[in-house]
Amino acid sequence: MTEQIHSFPEYIQTAWNKSGFTSLTDIQERAIPKLLENKDIVIESPTGTGKTLAYVLPALAKLDPEIKNAQAVFLAPTRELAMQIYDVCQKFTENSGLSGASLIGGANMQRQLDKLKKKPQFIVGTPGRVKELIQNKKLKMHEVKTIVIDEADHIIEAGFNGDVEQVIAATLKDRQLVFVSATINKKTEDWSKKFAVEPAVIKVEKQAEANQVKHTFMVSDYRDKVDNLRKLIRHTPGIKAIVFINSSMKMDEFASKLEYKKIKLGVLAGNSTKQERQKVLNDFKKGKIPVLLTTDVATRGLDIPDVTHVVHFELPEDVKQYVHRSGRTGRMGKEGTVVSLVTKAELSSIKKWTTNMNVPLHKQHLERGNIVIEDIQKETEKKKAAPNNGQLQNRKTNGIKKKRD
């Protein structure tokens, strides 16, 4: 156990040990000390680097069980992400005497009001619902010392920043503000600095935690992608894969083709109902289905443990989107594999992106029922050497001809 964890309350140390963690990640080591000092902070850390615990543990450690009011508020742009954060908070406050409430848009309002009557010390919710309860004087904010805004870039993209600003305005000036995201662009950083006081900006490089992820590709004509995906799934024991499609309009078509080939899968689309999403996610997490077919919009903010593969069935628009998708596997230092099903015309994009990311790219194909992965760097070196051998052979041949002449 690290020194920082050892300084936390006993209930957090117990939960940490039960979780099987042995050391802090890079972002946790850098962010936790500043958060414990009550500094405002802007955190940029890629998916799967442990940033949820980086902000949750310090916030929980500062809660006072004797104060029967909300003291920490965690805001997230989606219901799924809010529930994930709430689950983490519940896990790390077990046997602490602390309680929390999830306040999520679309959920039963009366149940949430009943939870607030129990005077929870931490709140996790979506911006609109939390703002609504504050305006209706059902949620008091005068004891709130920490507000965390997760997926801050998506908050702005979705137009929730106005709701967040009203939540912040309901607190006293000495509260701590924490803005978190996998990618913080200038617009998001400028927005956070409008409210944060001299915030520390902590950014973790993409490669810092992602060295266990192998990036690969399979060359495939577009019409053959479904069959190649089927082969990949069939010949990879224990696979737990998230497969990304660019448009939800094609989801049913691809899902039908894979199901016809006897592939068990779940579909997570942006227009799925709450019940449909919950069932699919639970089945996938429990291993009842090995494949989750989805779009970028549908998976925003999801944290699904132990994903072995991310498959880019269709190529993303840019390297940023490629990194965000790929970050769904190899989380918290675990091994993972990224597979891009690319046409010959698309191959140059994958090579360019992985070069920019400074990660090796591997080629994979099926050989006698086994997935074979090759290092294309070595393959390229062989090809470079080949023309030299050919030139040498030509020189020898020319020499022989001259002698004969």
C-alpha positions as CSV (number, residue, x, y, z in Angstrom):
1,M,0.0,0.0,0.0
2,T,1.3,3.4,-0.9
3,E,1.8,6.2,1.5
4,Q,-1.1,8.2,0.1
5,I,-3.6,5.3,0.5
6,H,-2.2,4.7,4.0
7,S,-3.2,8.3,5.0
8,F,-6.8,7.8,4.0
9,P,-9.6,6.8,6.5
10,E,-9.6,3.1,7.4
11,Y,-12.8,2.3,5.4
12,I,-11.1,3.5,2.2
13,Q,-8.0,1.5,3.0
14,T,-10.2,-1.6,3.5
15,A,-12.1,-1.1,0.2
16,W,-8.7,-0.5,-1.6
17,N,-7.4,-3.8,-0.3
18,K,-10.6,-5.7,-1.2
19,S,-10.3,-4.3,-4.7
20,G,-6.9,-5.9,-5.1
21,F,-5.1,-2.7,-6.0
22,T,-1.4,-2.6,-5.2
23,S,-0.3,0.8,-6.4
24,L,-1.6,4.1,-7.6
25,T,-1.7,5.0,-11.3
26,D,0.1,8.0,-12.7
27,I,-2.9,10.3,-12.6
28,Q,-3.8,9.2,-9.0
29,E,-0.3,9.9,-7.8
30,R,-0.3,13.4,-9.3
31,A,-3.9,14.5,-8.6
32,I,-4.6,13.1,-5.1
33,P,-2.2,15.3,-3.1
34,K,-3.5,18.5,-4.8
35,L,-7.1,17.5,-4.3
36,L,-6.4,16.8,-0.6
37,E,-5.0,20.3,-0.4
38,N,-8.4,21.6,-1.6
39,K,-6.9,23.1,-4.8
40,D,-9.1,23.6,-7.9
41,I,-7.9,21.3,-10.6
42,V,-8.3,20.5,-14.3
43,I,-7.5,16.8,-15.1
44,E,-6.9,15.4,-18.5
45,S,-6.3,11.6,-18.4
46,P,-7.1,9.0,-21.0
47,T,-9.8,6.4,-20.6
48,G,-8.8,3.5,-18.4
49,T,-6.1,5.3,-16.4
50,G,-7.9,5.3,-13.0
51,K,-9.1,8.9,-13.0
52,T,-12.4,8.1,-11.3
53,L,-10.6,7.0,-8.1
54,A,-8.2,9.9,-8.5
55,Y,-11.0,12.3,-7.7
56,V,-13.4,10.1,-5.7
57,L,-11.0,9.0,-2.9
58,P,-9.9,12.5,-1.8
59,A,-13.5,13.8,-2.0
60,L,-14.8,10.9,0.1
61,A,-11.9,11.2,2.6
62,K,-12.9,14.8,3.4
63,L,-16.5,14.0,4.2
64,D,-17.7,14.5,7.8
65,P,-20.2,11.8,8.9
66,E,-21.4,14.2,11.6
67,I,-22.6,16.8,9.0
68,K,-26.0,15.6,7.8
69,N,-25.9,17.5,4.5
70,A,-24.4,17.1,1.0
71,Q,-20.7,17.9,1.1
72,A,-19.5,16.5,-2.3
73,V,-21.3,16.6,-5.6
74,F,-20.2,14.6,-8.6
75,L,-21.8,15.6,-12.0
76,A,-21.7,13.4,-15.2
77,P,-23.3,14.0,-18.6
78,T,-24.9,10.5,-18.9
79,R,-27.0,8.3,-16.5
80,E,-24.6,5.4,-17.1
81,L,-21.5,7.3,-16.1
82,A,-23.3,8.8,-13.1
83,M,-24.3,5.3,-11.9
84,Q,-20.8,4.0,-12.3
85,I,-19.4,6.9,-10.2
86,Y,-22.1,6.2,-7.6
87,D,-21.2,2.5,-7.5
88,V,-17.5,3.4,-6.9
89,C,-18.5,5.9,-4.1
90,Q,-20.7,3.2,-2.5
91,K,-17.9,0.7,-2.6
92,F,-15.4,3.0,-1.0
93,T,-17.7,4.2,1.8
94,E,-18.8,0.8,3.0
95,N,-19.0,0.7,6.9
96,S,-18.1,4.4,7.0
97,G,-21.3,5.8,8.4
98,L,-21.6,8.0,5.2
99,S,-24.4,7.8,2.7
100,G,-25.1,9.0,-0.8
101,A,-27.8,9.6,-3.3
102,S,-28.0,9.3,-7.1
103,L,-30.0,12.0,-8.7
104,I,-30.4,11.1,-12.4
105,G,-32.6,12.6,-15.1
106,G,-35.4,10.2,-16.3
107,A,-35.5,8.3,-13.0
108,N,-38.3,8.4,-10.5
109,M,-38.4,11.8,-8.8
110,Q,-40.2,10.7,-5.7
111,R,-37.6,8.1,-4.9
112,Q,-34.9,10.7,-5.2
113,L,-36.8,13.0,-2.9
114,D,-37.0,10.1,-0.4
115,K,-33.3,9.6,-0.6
116,L,-32.6,13.3,0.1
117,K,-34.8,13.2,3.2
118,K,-32.1,10.8,4.6
119,K,-29.5,13.6,4.5
120,P,-26.9,12.0,2.2
121,Q,-23.3,13.4,2.4
122,F,-22.4,12.8,-1.2
123,I,-24.5,13.3,-4.4
124,V,-23.9,11.8,-7.8
125,G,-26.1,13.0,-10.6
126,T,-26.7,14.5,-14.0
127,P,-26.6,18.3,-14.2
128,G,-30.2,18.9,-15.2
129,R,-31.7,16.9,-12.4
130,V,-29.3,18.2,-9.7
131,K,-30.1,21.8,-10.8
132,E,-33.8,21.1,-10.7
133,L,-33.7,19.8,-7.2
134,I,-31.6,22.8,-6.0
135,Q,-34.1,25.2,-7.6
136,N,-37.0,23.3,-5.9
137,K,-35.2,23.7,-2.6
138,K,-35.0,20.0,-2.1
139,L,-31.2,19.9,-2.2
140,K,-29.2,22.2,0.0
141,M,-25.7,23.2,-1.2
142,H,-24.4,25.4,1.7
143,E,-22.2,22.5,3.1
144,V,-20.8,21.4,-0.3
145,K,-17.0,21.6,-0.3
146,T,-16.2,19.8,-3.5
147,I,-17.9,19.7,-7.0
148,V,-16.5,17.3,-9.6
149,I,-17.5,17.7,-13.2
150,D,-16.6,14.5,-15.1
151,E,-16.5,14.3,-18.9
152,A,-16.3,18.1,-18.9
153,D,-15.8,18.2,-22.7
154,H,-19.0,16.2,-23.3
155,I,-20.9,18.4,-20.8
156,I,-20.2,21.3,-23.1
157,E,-20.9,19.4,-26.3
158,A,-24.2,18.2,-24.9
159,G,-25.2,21.8,-23.8
160,F,-25.2,21.0,-20.1
161,N,-22.7,23.7,-19.1
162,G,-25.5,26.1,-18.2
163,D,-26.9,23.6,-15.7
164,V,-23.5,23.0,-14.3
165,E,-22.9,26.7,-13.8
166,Q,-26.2,27.0,-11.9
167,V,-25.1,24.1,-9.6
168,I,-21.8,25.8,-9.0
169,A,-23.5,29.2,-8.3
170,A,-25.6,27.5,-5.5
171,T,-22.4,26.8,-3.5
172,L,-20.3,29.0,-1.3
173,K,-17.2,30.6,-2.8
174,D,-14.7,28.4,-0.9
175,R,-15.8,25.2,-2.6
176,Q,-13.3,23.1,-4.6
177,L,-13.9,22.6,-8.3
178,V,-12.6,19.6,-10.2
179,F,-12.9,19.4,-14.0
180,V,-12.1,16.0,-15.5
181,S,-12.1,14.5,-19.0
182,A,-10.2,12.0,-21.2
183,T,-9.5,14.9,-23.5
184,I,-9.6,18.6,-22.5
185,N,-9.6,21.0,-25.5
186,K,-9.0,24.8,-25.2
187,K,-12.8,25.5,-25.1
188,T,-13.2,23.2,-22.1
189,E,-10.1,24.5,-20.3
190,D,-11.2,28.1,-20.8
191,W,-14.7,27.3,-19.5
192,S,-13.3,25.6,-16.4
193,K,-11.0,28.6,-15.7
194,K,-14.1,30.9,-15.6
195,F,-15.1,29.3,-12.3
196,A,-11.9,27.6,-10.9
197,V,-9.5,29.7,-8.9
198,E,-5.9,29.4,-10.2
199,P,-6.5,25.7,-11.1
200,A,-3.7,23.2,-11.4
201,V,-3.8,21.6,-14.8
202,I,-2.7,17.9,-14.8
203,K,-2.4,16.1,-18.1
204,V,-1.3,12.4,-18.4
205,E,0.1,11.4,-21.8
206,K,-1.7,8.8,-23.8
207,Q,1.1,6.3,-23.5
208,A,1.6,6.6,-19.8
209,E,-0.9,3.8,-18.9
210,A,-1.6,2.2,-22.3
211,N,1.6,0.2,-22.8
212,Q,-0.2,-3.2,-22.4
213,V,-2.4,-2.6,-25.4
214,K,-1.5,-4.2,-28.7
215,H,-2.7,-2.3,-31.8
216,T,-3.4,-4.6,-34.8
217,F,-5.2,-4.6,-38.2
218,M,-6.8,-7.0,-40.6
219,V,-7.0,-6.1,-44.2
220,S,-10.6,-6.8,-45.4
221,D,-12.8,-5.8,-48.2
222,Y,-15.9,-4.0,-46.9
223,R,-18.2,-6.8,-47.9
224,D,-16.0,-9.3,-46.0
225,K,-15.8,-7.4,-42.7
226,V,-18.7,-9.3,-41.1
227,D,-17.2,-12.7,-41.9
228,N,-13.7,-11.6,-40.8
229,L,-15.2,-10.3,-37.5
230,R,-17.0,-13.7,-37.1
231,K,-13.7,-15.5,-37.6
232,L,-12.0,-13.2,-35.1
233,I,-14.6,-13.9,-32.5
234,R,-14.8,-17.7,-33.1
235,H,-11.0,-18.1,-32.9
236,T,-10.2,-15.9,-29.9
237,P,-10.9,-17.9,-26.7
238,G,-12.4,-15.8,-23.9
239,I,-13.0,-12.8,-26.1
240,K,-15.0,-9.8,-24.6
241,A,-15.1,-7.3,-27.4
242,I,-16.7,-3.9,-28.0
243,V,-17.2,-3.5,-31.8
244,F,-17.6,0.1,-33.0
245,I,-19.8,1.0,-36.0
246,N,-19.9,4.6,-37.2
247,S,-23.7,4.8,-37.9
248,S,-26.5,3.3,-35.8
249,M,-28.5,2.9,-39.1
250,K,-26.3,-0.1,-40.1
251,M,-26.3,-1.7,-36.6
252,D,-29.4,-4.0,-37.2
253,E,-28.0,-5.1,-40.5
254,F,-24.6,-6.2,-39.1
255,A,-26.2,-7.6,-36.0
256,S,-28.5,-9.8,-38.1
257,K,-25.7,-11.1,-40.2
258,L,-23.6,-12.0,-37.1
259,E,-26.5,-13.6,-35.3
260,Y,-27.3,-15.6,-38.5
261,K,-23.7,-16.9,-38.1
262,K,-24.5,-18.0,-34.5
263,I,-22.6,-15.2,-32.8
264,K,-24.0,-14.1,-29.5
265,L,-24.1,-10.3,-29.2
266,G,-25.8,-7.3,-27.8
267,V,-26.6,-4.0,-29.5
268,L,-26.2,-0.7,-27.7
269,A,-27.6,2.2,-29.8
270,G,-28.1,5.8,-29.0
271,N,-31.9,5.3,-29.2
272,S,-32.0,2.3,-26.9
273,T,-34.4,2.6,-24.0
274,K,-33.0,2.7,-20.4
275,Q,-34.2,-0.9,-19.8
276,E,-32.7,-2.2,-23.1
277,R,-29.3,-0.5,-22.3
278,Q,-29.2,-1.8,-18.8
279,K,-30.0,-5.4,-19.8
280,V,-27.4,-5.4,-22.6
281,L,-24.7,-3.9,-20.4
282,N,-25.4,-6.3,-17.6
283,D,-25.3,-9.3,-19.9
284,F,-22.0,-8.1,-21.4
285,K,-20.4,-7.4,-18.1
286,K,-21.4,-10.8,-16.8
287,G,-20.1,-12.5,-19.9
288,K,-23.4,-13.8,-21.1
289,I,-22.7,-12.2,-24.5
290,P,-19.1,-11.9,-25.7
291,V,-19.7,-9.0,-28.2
292,L,-21.2,-5.6,-27.8
293,L,-22.0,-3.8,-31.1
294,T,-22.2,-0.1,-30.6
295,T,-21.5,3.5,-31.7
296,D,-19.4,6.2,-30.2
297,V,-22.4,8.1,-28.9
298,A,-23.9,5.1,-27.1
299,T,-20.7,4.3,-25.2
300,R,-19.7,7.8,-24.1
301,G,-18.6,7.6,-20.4
302,L,-19.1,3.9,-20.0
303,D,-16.6,2.0,-17.9
304,I,-16.8,-1.7,-18.6
305,P,-14.0,-3.8,-16.9
306,D,-12.0,-6.5,-18.5
307,V,-12.7,-5.8,-22.1
308,T,-10.2,-7.9,-24.0
309,H,-10.7,-6.4,-27.5
310,V,-11.8,-3.2,-29.1
311,V,-12.7,-3.7,-32.8
312,H,-13.0,-0.8,-35.2
313,F,-15.4,-2.5,-37.6
314,E,-15.6,0.9,-39.4
315,L,-12.7,3.3,-39.2
316,P,-13.2,6.3,-36.9
317,E,-13.0,9.9,-38.3
318,D,-9.7,10.8,-36.7
319,V,-6.9,9.8,-34.3
320,K,-8.7,11.4,-31.4
321,Q,-11.7,9.2,-31.9
322,Y,-9.4,6.2,-32.5
323,V,-7.7,6.8,-29.1
324,H,-11.0,7.2,-27.3
325,R,-12.5,4.0,-28.7
326,S,-9.2,2.0,-28.1
327,G,-9.1,3.2,-24.5
328,R,-12.0,0.8,-23.7
329,T,-9.5,-2.1,-23.5
330,G,-6.3,-2.4,-21.5
331,R,-7.7,-0.4,-18.6
332,M,-5.8,0.1,-15.4
333,G,-2.7,-1.5,-16.9
334,K,-4.3,-4.8,-18.0
335,E,-3.6,-6.3,-21.4
336,G,-5.8,-5.6,-24.3
337,T,-6.0,-5.8,-28.1
338,V,-7.3,-3.2,-30.6
339,V,-8.3,-4.6,-34.0
340,S,-9.0,-2.4,-37.0
341,L,-10.8,-4.1,-39.9
342,V,-9.5,-1.9,-42.8
343,T,-9.7,-1.9,-46.6
344,K,-6.4,-1.5,-48.4
345,A,-7.3,2.2,-48.9
346,E,-7.9,2.7,-45.2
347,L,-4.6,1.1,-44.1
348,S,-2.6,4.3,-44.4
349,S,-4.8,6.0,-41.8
350,I,-4.1,3.3,-39.2
351,K,-0.4,3.4,-39.9
352,K,-0.3,7.2,-39.6
353,W,-2.3,7.3,-36.3
354,T,-0.3,4.6,-34.6
355,T,2.9,6.3,-35.7
356,N,1.7,9.6,-34.2
357,M,0.8,7.7,-31.0
358,N,4.2,6.2,-31.0
359,V,2.8,2.6,-30.6
360,P,3.8,-0.4,-32.7
361,L,1.3,-1.7,-35.2
362,H,0.8,-5.4,-35.9
363,K,-0.9,-7.3,-38.8
364,Q,-3.1,-10.2,-38.0
365,H,-4.7,-12.9,-40.1
366,L,-6.2,-16.4,-39.7
367,E,-3.9,-19.3,-40.4
368,R,-5.1,-22.9,-39.9
369,G,-7.7,-21.9,-37.5
370,N,-5.4,-19.7,-35.4
371,I,-5.1,-15.9,-35.2
372,V,-1.5,-15.0,-36.2
373,I,-0.1,-11.6,-35.3
374,E,2.9,-10.2,-37.2
375,D,5.1,-7.2,-36.4
376,I,4.7,-5.1,-39.6
377,Q,7.9,-3.2,-38.7
378,K,10.0,-6.3,-39.1
379,E,8.0,-7.1,-42.3
380,T,8.8,-3.6,-43.7
381,E,12.5,-4.1,-42.9
382,K,12.5,-7.4,-44.8
383,K,10.9,-5.7,-47.8
384,K,13.5,-2.9,-47.7
385,A,16.2,-5.5,-47.7
386,A,14.7,-7.5,-50.6
387,P,15.4,-4.9,-53.4
388,N,19.1,-4.9,-52.4
389,N,19.3,-8.7,-52.8
390,G,17.6,-8.3,-56.2
391,Q,20.0,-5.6,-57.3
392,L,22.9,-7.8,-56.2
393,Q,21.5,-10.8,-58.1
394,N,21.1,-8.5,-61.2
395,R,24.7,-7.4,-61.0
396,K,25.8,-11.0,-60.8
397,T,23.6,-11.9,-63.8
398,N,24.9,-9.0,-65.8
399,G,28.4,-10.0,-65.0
400,I,27.8,-13.5,-66.3
401,K,26.3,-12.1,-69.5
402,K,29.3,-9.9,-70.1
403,K,31.6,-12.8,-69.8
404,R,29.6,-14.8,-72.2
405,D,29.5,-11.9,-74.6
